[in-house]
Each structure stands twice: as structure tokens, then as C-alpha cells.
Amino acid sequence: MKNLNINGIILVLIFAIAIYLRVDAYLINNSFFTDEILLAQNIFERNYAGLFLPLNYFQSAPYLFLVISKFITSIIGINELCFRWFPCLSSIFSVFVFYFLVKDLYKNAWGKILALFTFSISYQLLFYSQTFKQYSSDILVSIGILFLISKLFKTNITVLKSFGIGFLWSIALMLSYPAYIILAGFYTACIFTKKNIRIYFSLIPPLLFSLFYYSFNLSKVTSSEYLNEYWQKDFAIFSPEIYKLNFDFLFQYYSYPIIFLILLVLGFYFLFQNNKFYFCNFVCILFYTLLAAYLKIYPFERRLSLFLLPILIILAIYPLDNLKHDLKSKLILLISFIFLGVGYFNFTKEFITGQVSYLRQDVKPLLSIIRAKNEDEKIYLYYGALSSYSYYSRIYLLPDIILPTYPKDENISEKYLISDLNGLRNGIYYLFFVKGTWTYDKDITFLNKWLSNNVEIIDRYDLKSAALIKVKIK
């Protein structure tokens, strides 16, 4: 009873930490970065029916995620907190659903505690809890499906119930693209483990929805030449580099990918012994993730692979749920301590010293300077900053700008930039730059050369992926 109370207190503390970290990240209210802005622009420009079609600005998000976001902003208002409300709420709920999932899979209380704590302090889960993108809801839907699966076969499956499950799966697909991979893993595992044939009736609703959605949306997204070119490196599943990039992203605070791989293999080994259905399910999910990348359907890319993190955490900590009084268990305990201990230490150190940051582009402080400018001071806007300025113009009363020349060929974007700057007449200007494209770093280098030869710099503000330079041209 005493141990139960201690474990219960620890779990409550972890839940409190998880909620605090997510709410704290949300309330920081960082500037939108470019991808968030481009997604928000689609919300502004379309009605609910239009959101069902492929999005503009090379963005893509599940229909229900977009609808919920549009509904919230139309009721509450247009600002970052409104757009980010659903991702934050999804992230908070995912903590509880993840716990219920590991509670069904694990036997040992400390295994559940460590899995929950690792999930709760994951940097990327915290980062995307305050980001207007669908990755937090991807996590919630993925572990929600896995949790429902754990309950599914504990009751009698009728044909009617199977159709009801199918409608739930359809909602999941409207809310998350990775749900396709999770469900593909589930039905494949059902085949291998010879589950009740009535469960396959649940395939009918999601298949009908998928055919409809594919015709109007997904077929055009997956066939996009630009997107295929953009994600080209993330389709190269036979390159070792892609696995290192994904590990560094998903396990930011943790070191030793070789130790992680050992724990992953051990996790699969013990899961095969204890729960063959989930072993098959997890293997199939990883296989279909790589297959989708190979077929250029869904990139095996860091943030797009975030939905795999709960599964990887479960597998990496699962060996600790199977310890005995033997040498093998002591070795497992040692390597688990090394891997997890480093991660927990790094997180604690960064959190205590205030080094944890969720900022990607610091635009709002620069806009406050622009808003306070004198009437005779003009603003030249870098082409990569167009989307940021357009979005924030909806929220703040921003002054008129000198529009840039949009480069026909971004490989020589610096030539367009310098041509624009050379065309400015005598006077005082604010030059506003935001990292809205891949050319930003290159163009800033050419800007600095131009500044050193042509103008008097009055003030300069260099923030995270954004810059504002006040100059006097004679």
C-alpha cells in the first residue's frame, strides 16, 4: 500500500510537470514562424469546403485539423494563441492517453513511470505543443488508436460494432495523416495473429472516406513535383544519415544511438514474448513508415516522423519491465541507466538554466519597432518576409512597405535583392528580413557586403531568423 501511494504521488507529479511544461510553452506566445503563417493564410483565404482541397503555399494538413482551427479562430479571434490552442490541448491529452496505453502494456510500475516521464519531457513534443501544425494531434490520434486497439479485443466484436469502429477510424484519418500508417499496421497484425474476421468490416467506412479524400486532395499532394523534390532526401530510406537525423531530432536530450538501438531490439524481443499482437503491430507500423517513404507517399522526415516517438519510447523502456535477478537484467539496467540518465540530466540542466527555447523566428519585437517609426522612414521588405508581414498586418496596424522583386530564380536571389537596394532613393529606411525561404543566409551575406559599401547604419537588430536594419542612404 505504501509503494502504491509513492508510485501514485510520483505519477501525479509527472502529470503536473507535463501539463506545466506545455502550458508554459503555449503562454510564451512566440512569433509565428513561416510554416505556421503559410498554414494560417489558407485558413484565412478559404471557407470550410475549400479546406478539403489541396492547400496553397505548399502546405498540407488533415481536413479536420483545419476545420477545428478555422472554427476556433472564427469564434475567439485571430492571434497565435487561438491557432495554437488545439495543438496544445492535443498535446496535454496525449500525455494521459499515453499513460493509459503503457498501463495496458507494462506490468512494472517503474516502467510506466519512466515511460511517462520520458514522454512528458520530450523537447519535440513540447515544441510542437505550441506550434500551429498538426504534429501534436498526430501524436494524440496515433496513441489513441493504439490504446483503443488494446481494449478492442477484450469485448465481443459484432458486425455493427465493427462499423462503429470504422467510423472512428474515419474521423482519425480526417485528423491525422499518420493514422493511415497506424491503421495499416493494425490490420496487418490482425491478419498475422488471426483475429476475429468481423473486425474487417470496420475497414469499409475509412476506405470509402479515403477514396473520396484521395480523389480531391491526397492524389494532388503526393504527385506534386515541388514537394517530391523538396522531400527527396527524406525518401532515401537506405541512407544511414536519415536514421541519425531522425534519432537526433526525436531524442534531442539523449546520446548514444547505438545504445538506443540495443534497447529497441531488446524491446521487440520481450514484446514478442509477452504480446505478439503488439509486436506485430509495431513492426508493421515501422515497416509501413519506411515503405511509404520509399514509394514517395509520406516522407521519413524528422517532424513528420514524430508520431513514431511514443512507440519508440515504449520499446526502449520495455526491457525494464522484464527484469529478473540475473546478469542479463543487470546489463539491461546499466545500459538503460546510461541512455535515459543522460537524457534526463540534459533536460534538467537546460530547464534549470533557462536554455530550453521554443523560438524559431523572432518577428514580433521587430514589428513593434516598425510600428513606432517616424512617417518619413520607409520600409523595404525582403521577399522572404512577405508572408510574415502579410499575416501580422491582419493583427497589427502596420505601415505601407516597398515591395521587393520576387526572384524568378531563387538560385540567384541575391541579384534581385541588390538590384532592389541599389534602386532605393536617398533617405532613411528600415530593411526588414525574415527567414521565409532557404535563400535567407545567402542573401544576408550579400546584404552585409552591400551595407559596408553603400550606407550609414543607424541601428541594427539581429534576432532569431529575422533582422531589422535602419539605414541612411545618401
N, C-alpha and C positions, 0 to 999 in steps of 0.2 A: 504493500500500500504506500509505503514511504517512497519507494522508487517510482511508483506511478505518479505521485504528486510532484516529484522532482522533474520527471520527464514532461509532465503536463505544464509545469511552470516554464520550462525551457522552450517548449513549443509555443506557448503564449508570447514569450519574449521574442522569438523568431518572427512570428506573425506581426508583432508590433514593429519590429525593425524593418521588415519587408514593406509594410504599409507606410511607415515614416519615410523611408528612402524614396518611395515612388511619389508620395505626395510632395515631399520636399523638392524632388527633381521637377515636378509639374509646376509648382508655385514659383520656381526661379524665373519662369516665363522668358526663356531665352528668345532671341530673334529667330524667326523662321529662316531656315537655310533654303537654298534654291529649289531642291526637290519638293519640299513642303509647299513652297509658293506655287510651283507649277501645278501640283495636285489641287491646291486651293483654287487656282484660276479656273480649273474645269468645273469645280463646284459652283463658282460664280456664274459661269457662262452657260450652264445647261440646266434644263428642267429635269425632273425625275426620270422621265422616259429617255432623255438624251444621255443620261449617265449609264444606260445599258449598252451603249455603243462604244467602240474604241475611243479612248481619250486623246486629247490633243497634247502637244508638247512632250511627246514620247513618254507619257506616263501610263501606268496601268494599275488598276486596283479593283478588287471584287465589288460587284454591284451593291450588295447590302451594306458594305463598309461605306461606300459613297453616299448612299441614301441616308443612313443614320447620321453621317457627318453634315449633310445638307439640312436635314431636319433640325439638328441641334443648333446650327448657326442661324437658321431662319427664325428660330424661336428665341434664342438668347442674344445673338449678335455676332458681329464679325470681329474676331480677335484670335490670337494664338491659343488662349486658354480654352475657348469654345471648340476650336478644331481639335485640340489635343485631349479633350475631355474623354472621348470614347476610348482612345488608346490607353490612357491612364487607368480608366475603370477596368478595361480588359486585363491590364497587367496586374491589378490588385486581385481580381477574381481568379486569375491564373494561379496565384500562389496557393489559394485554398483548394482549387481543383487538383493541382499538382500533389498536394499533401494527401488528398483522398485517393489519388492514383497509387502513390507509393505505399500508402497504408494497406491497400489491397495486394500489392506485390511483395512487400517486405514483411518479415516476421520479427526482426530485431528492432527494438525501439530506437537504438542509437543509429541504425542505418537510416531510419525515417528522418531523424533529426538532422543528420549530416546532409542527406539529400535535399531536404527542405532549406537548410541554411545555405547550401551551395547555390541552389536555385534563387534564393531571395537576394543574394548579394552579387549576382552576375552583372557585370558592368553593362553588357549589351542589352540585357533585359531592362535594366534601369534607364539606359539611354533611350531606348525606343518606347518606354512608358511615357516619355514626354515629347514624343515626336509624332507629327501628323503623317504617319504612314501606317500601313496595315499590319506591320510585323508583330505588334503586341496581340492583336486579335488573331493572327495566325497561330501564335503560341496557345492562346486560350482555346481555340477551336481544336487544335491538334490534340492537346492533352484532354480536352473534353470528350472527344471521340474515343480516345484510349480508355478513359475512365468508364464511359458508357459501355464499352466493349467488355470491361471487367465485370459488369453487372448483367450483361445481356443474357449470358447462357446460364445464369442462376435461376431464371424463370422459364416457364413453358412458352415457346415461341409459336404463336399461331400465325396463320396467313394474314389476318387483319393486323396483328401486332407488327408483323414484318413490314406491311405497307406503312404503318405509322413510323417505324424506324426509318424507312426510306424517305419520308417527308422531312424528318430531322436531318438526314444526310444532305438533302437538297438545300436546306437552309444553311448548313455548314459550307456547302460548295459556293453559295452566294456570298458567303462572308470571308472565305479563305481559299486561295489557290492551292496551297499545300494539302488541303483536305482531300484533294484528288489522290495524292500520293499515300496519305494515311489510310484512306478507304481501300485503295488498291492493295495495300499490304494486308488489310483486314480480310478482304475476300479471298486473297491468295492463301492466307493462313487457314481460313475456313475449309478450303479445298484440301490442303495438305493434312489437316487434322480431322477431316471428315465430319464436319459439323452438320447439324440438322438441315436438311435440304430446304426447309421452309424459309431459312434466313435469306435465300437468294431472291425471294420475292421483293425484298427491300431494295434490290438493285433497280427496279423499274422506275420509281419517281426520279432518282438522281440521274439515271441515264436519259430520260426524257428531257429533263432540265438541261443537261449537259449538251445534248444535241442542239437544242434551241439556242443556248448561250454561245456555243461554238460557232454556229452559223452567223450570228450577228456580231460577235466580239472576238473570241479567242483565236479564230482562224486568221483574222487580220493581224492580230498582235504577234502570233508565232511566225507568220510569214513576212514580217517586216524586215526588209534588208538592213535598215539602220540598226534595229535592235539586235539582229543576228551578228552584225559587225561589232556593235558595242559590247556584247557579251561573249565575244569569240573566245577569249582566254578562259572563260568560266564554263565552256563546253568541253575543254580539254581534260577529261577525267583520267587520262593516262599520264598526266604530268604530276610528278611528286610535289611540285611547287604549290599546286592548288590546294592540296591537303594541308600543307604547312600554313598557308594563308588563312584557311578556314579554322584551323586549330588556334592560331594566334588571335583571331577575331573572337571566336566563341569562348575561349578560355583566356581572356586577357590577363588576368592576375596570376595565372598558373604557368609553370615552366615544365620542361621535360616531356615533350610529346611522346618519346619512347615509353616512358612510364605510363602515360595515359593509354597508349596502345596496348600495353600489357594488361592494364586494368580492364580495358574494353574486351579483350579476348577472354579474360577470366570471367567477366560479367556474362558474356554469351555462354561460356561453359557451364556456369552454375544455373543460368536461366534455362538452359536446355535440360538440365537435370530436374529442375523444380517446376517449370511451367513451359511445356513445349509449345503451347499455342502462342504465348507472348514472344518466345524465342523466334518462332517462325514469323510472327508479325513484325518484329523489329528488324530481322534480317531482310524481309521483303521491302520494308519502308526504305532502308538504306540502299537496297538494290534498285528500287524504282526511282529513287532520287538521282542516282548516277545514270540510270537508263534515260531518264527524262533530259538530263544534261547532254548525254551522248547524242540523242535524237534532236537536240536543239529545241526542246519544248519548254524547259524550265532550267535556268542556269544554276549550276552548283557554285553559287557565289555567296560571299560571307553573310550579308544581311538577308538574302533570300533563303539561306540555309538555317536561319535562326530557329525555325520550327523543329529542327533536329536536336537542339540543345537539351530539352527535357529528357529525351530518350538517352542521349549520351551521358547525362548526369546519372540517370537511373542505372545504366550499365556499369559506369565507372565505380559507383559506390556499392553496387550489388554484391561484390565479393565480400564486403564487410558484414553482410547479412548471413554469411555462410561460414563463419569462423568456428574452428574447433581447437582442441588442445593438442595441436601437432605443429611440426616445423613449417609446413606449407602455410598454415594460417598465420604464423608469426611473420613470415616473409610478406604475405599479403598485407598484414597490418603495418609493416615497415614501409613498403612502397606506397601504400595509401597515405600514410602519415607524411611522407616526403612530398607527394603530389598535392594533397589537399592543404597541408600545413603551409607550404609556400604561398598558395593562393590566398588563404585566409590571412596570413601575415601581410602580404602586399596590399590587400584590400583595407585592412585595419590601419596600416601605415598611411595610405593615401587619404583615407577618410578622416583620420585624426589630424593630419597636417593640412587638410583642405585642398588636396591636389585632385580630388575627383571633380571632373568637369564634364558637362554635357553640351558645351557650347561648340557649334560648328561654324557659324558665321555671326559676327557681332555687328549687326547693321543698325539697330535702333539708337545707340549712342551717337552715331554719326548723323543720323537723320535729325536728331534733336539739335545738333549744331547747324545743320542746313536750315531748319525751321527758324532759327534765331538770326539768320544772316540779314545784312542790310539790303535794301531794294536794288542798289546799283551793282551788287555782286551777282554774277551769273553762275550757273551750274552746268558743267559738261558731264554727261553721263556715259560711262564706259558701256559698251554694248552688252557685256555680261551682267550688268546691273539693272537692265531694263525690267526684268521680271520682279525683282525686289522693289524697285521704285514704283512700279505699277500696283503691286499688292498694297504697299504701305500708303499709297495715295488714297486708297479706299478708307483707311483708318484715320490718317492724319491729313491736315491741310498742308500739302507740300507745294512748294513753288514750281513754276514752269522750268523746263530744262532745255539745254541744247542737245538735240537728239544726235546720237552717234551714227556713223555709217556702218551698217551691218555688213561684215565681211562676206563676200561671196565664197571665198576660200579661207577657212579658218587656219590653214597651214601658214598663211601669210597675213594673219590678222593684225600683226604689228604695223604693217604698212598702212592699213586703213586707219589705225589709231594715230600714228604720227602725222598722217595727212590731215586728219581732223584737228589735231592740236596745232599744227602749223597754220591752219586756217582761222584760228581764234584771233580776234582783233585785240588792240590794246585795252587793258582793264584788269579788274580783279575777278578771279574765277575760283570756284570750288570744283576740283576734279574728283568725281565720286566713282570708286571702283569696288566691285563685289565679285567674288569668285563664282560666277554663274556658269562658266564653261572651262574646259580643260586648258584653254589658252591663257588663263589669268597669270600664272607665274612667269611665263614667257613675255607677256605684254608688260608686266610690271618692270621687268628688267629693261626693256626698251624705253619705258616711261622714265625710269631713273636716269638713263643716259640723256634723254631729251630735256629733263628738268635741269640737269647740271650745265647745260649749254645755252638754254634759251630764256629762263625766267628767274624771278626772285621768289623764293619760297617763304611765305609768311608764316604758315602753320602747317603741320603735318600730323595726321593721326593714323597710325597703323594698328589695326585691331585684327581679330581672328578672321582671316579670309576676307577682309574688307579694308579699304583705305580711303581717306579723305585728305586731299592736299589743297591748301589755299595758296594761290599763286598770284603774282602780279606780272602781267605781260606788258612790256614797253615797246 
